[in-house]
């Protein structure tokens, strides 16, 4: 016994209009001339002594901030005191 796959008729084929609608339904492409004012972040790893880390953790618990936020604030305050920011 031979099983034949039913042939496709043109009725089941998507129309070009429908294909274009699906393609164009996504987000528009980014505009190259658009100004991006968000500052770029630089990622790096940092190793600090355990005792210093413990002191930072004790200090940041008072403000309930993350290490990252605490270190960024500390760096900004230091640069402001030095007049560099």
Sine and cosine of phi, psi and omega as CSV:
sin_phi,cos_phi,sin_psi,cos_psi,sin_omega,cos_omega
0.00,0.00,0.78,-0.62,-0.02,-1.00
-0.97,-0.23,0.75,-0.66,0.05,-1.00
-0.97,-0.23,0.81,-0.59,0.00,-1.00
-0.96,-0.29,0.67,-0.74,0.06,-1.00
-0.97,0.26,0.73,-0.68,0.00,-1.00
-0.90,0.44,0.65,-0.76,-0.01,-1.00
-0.97,0.23,0.52,-0.85,0.03,-1.00
-1.00,0.09,0.68,-0.73,0.08,-1.00
-0.98,-0.18,0.24,-0.97,0.00,-1.00
-0.92,0.38,-0.27,0.96,-0.01,-1.00
-0.92,0.38,-0.54,0.84,-0.04,-1.00
-1.00,0.05,-0.15,0.99,-0.02,-1.00
-0.98,0.22,0.67,-0.74,0.05,-1.00
-0.93,0.36,0.54,-0.84,0.01,-1.00
-1.00,0.09,0.43,-0.90,-0.03,-1.00
-0.85,0.53,-0.60,0.80,0.01,-1.00
-0.88,0.48,-0.68,0.74,0.01,-1.00
-0.92,0.39,-0.63,0.78,0.03,-1.00
-0.89,0.45,-0.72,0.70,0.01,-1.00
-0.89,0.45,-0.61,0.79,0.02,-1.00
-0.89,0.46,-0.67,0.74,0.01,-1.00
-0.92,0.39,-0.69,0.72,-0.01,-1.00
-0.89,0.46,-0.67,0.74,-0.07,-1.00
-1.00,0.09,0.01,1.00,-0.04,-1.00
-0.98,0.22,-0.27,0.96,-0.03,-1.00
-0.97,0.25,-0.09,-1.00,0.04,-1.00
-0.92,0.38,0.52,-0.85,0.04,-1.00
-0.94,0.35,0.45,-0.89,0.02,-1.00
-0.91,0.41,0.48,-0.88,-0.01,-1.00
-0.91,0.41,0.57,-0.82,0.02,-1.00
-1.00,0.07,0.82,-0.58,-0.08,-1.00
-0.93,0.36,-0.50,0.87,-0.04,-1.00
-0.99,0.10,-0.04,1.00,-0.03,-1.00
-0.93,0.36,0.74,-0.67,-0.02,-1.00
-0.99,0.11,0.79,-0.61,0.02,-1.00
-0.97,-0.26,0.96,-0.28,-0.04,-1.00
-1.00,0.02,-0.04,1.00,-0.02,-1.00
-0.96,0.27,0.74,-0.68,-0.02,-1.00
-0.93,0.36,0.61,-0.80,0.04,-1.00
-0.98,0.21,0.59,-0.81,0.04,-1.00
-0.98,-0.21,0.61,-0.79,0.08,-1.00
-0.95,-0.31,0.81,-0.59,-0.02,-1.00
-0.97,-0.23,0.67,-0.74,0.07,-1.00
-0.40,-0.91,0.31,-0.95,0.06,-1.00
-0.99,-0.13,0.53,-0.85,-0.01,-1.00
-0.67,-0.74,0.72,-0.69,0.07,-1.00
-0.93,-0.35,0.76,-0.65,0.03,-1.00
-0.79,-0.62,0.41,-0.91,0.02,-1.00
-0.88,0.48,0.53,-0.85,-0.05,-1.00
-0.86,0.51,-0.64,0.77,-0.02,-1.00
-0.89,0.45,-0.66,0.75,0.05,-1.00
-0.91,0.42,-0.65,0.76,0.03,-1.00
-0.88,0.48,-0.66,0.75,0.02,-1.00
-0.90,0.44,-0.65,0.76,0.03,-1.00
-0.90,0.43,-0.66,0.75,0.04,-1.00
-0.89,0.45,-0.70,0.71,0.00,-1.00
-0.88,0.47,-0.65,0.76,0.03,-1.00
-0.90,0.43,-0.65,0.76,-0.02,-1.00
-0.94,0.34,-0.61,0.79,-0.07,-1.00
-0.98,0.19,-0.32,0.95,0.03,-1.00
-0.89,0.45,-0.49,0.87,0.01,-1.00
-0.91,0.42,-0.57,0.82,-0.03,-1.00
-0.98,-0.19,-0.09,1.00,0.00,-1.00
0.82,0.57,0.73,0.68,0.04,-1.00
-0.92,-0.38,0.29,-0.96,0.04,-1.00
-0.97,0.25,0.27,-0.96,0.07,-1.00
-0.86,0.51,-0.69,0.73,-0.02,-1.00
-0.86,0.52,-0.76,0.65,-0.02,-1.00
-0.90,0.44,-0.66,0.75,-0.01,-1.00
-0.90,0.44,-0.71,0.70,-0.01,-1.00
-0.92,0.40,-0.62,0.78,0.05,-1.00
-0.90,0.45,-0.68,0.73,0.03,-1.00
-0.90,0.44,-0.69,0.72,0.01,-1.00
-0.88,0.47,-0.67,0.75,0.01,-1.00
-0.91,0.41,-0.67,0.74,0.02,-1.00
-0.90,0.44,-0.69,0.73,0.01,-1.00
-0.89,0.46,-0.66,0.75,0.01,-1.00
-0.89,0.45,-0.71,0.70,0.00,-1.00
-0.91,0.41,-0.58,0.82,0.05,-1.00
-0.92,0.40,-0.66,0.75,0.03,-1.00
-0.89,0.46,-0.59,0.81,0.00,-1.00
-0.99,0.14,-0.10,0.99,0.01,-1.00
0.97,0.22,0.32,0.95,-0.01,-1.00
-1.00,-0.08,-0.11,0.99,-0.07,-1.00
-0.84,-0.54,0.00,0.00,0.00,0.00
